[in-house]
Amino acid sequence: MKWFKNIETLEELRKMYRKLAMENHPDKGGQVKDMQEINNEYEHLSKNLINGNANFSEGRKFYEHEISKSMKVKIDEILVLSGLNIEIMGSWIWVTGNTRPNKEELKTAGFKFSGNKIAWYWHGDEYYKRNGKKLSLDDIRNLYGSEEIKKKKNNPDNPSLGA
């Protein structure tokens, strides 16, 4: 593996993919060839990590494959939009910041707006809330953890992943 070294979990893989995509996406100045290599390695390693996990049922394996593919696509779609704060919380993508100029692009990409949280979100599956709890974004961050994609201060067009 050229791009993904010492990756042992799906969480590590997804975190590294987000970082590499932010650094190497062609719309951010990266090379198409590099992004293709990253995508191919991601696909291969994702399949191996999911299929090799003895704790996953067949249904869970299918779900993880679909989420891995879908999250990769959604991250690629919104990487090029400016003024956004993008966070990955569990298997959800949350977007805050100056979203109004990007409203139509976010809708087109399949994101929905949460008026309670004043944030856009995407999740790969239909979601049915099973309890009456109303969680804030901070509650969700505390429950599932958060990975924020930030732009480097010295070059706003060259983002990096930060926690």
Secondary structure, DSSP 8 states (H G I E B T S, - for coil): --S--S--SHHHHHHHHHHHHHHH-GGGT--HHHHHHHHHHHHHHHHHHHHT-TT--HHHHHHHHHHHHHHHHHHHHHTT-SSEEEEEETTEEEEEES-GGGHHHHHHTT-EEETTTTEEEEESS-----S-----HHHHHHHH--EEEEE-TT-TTSEEEE-
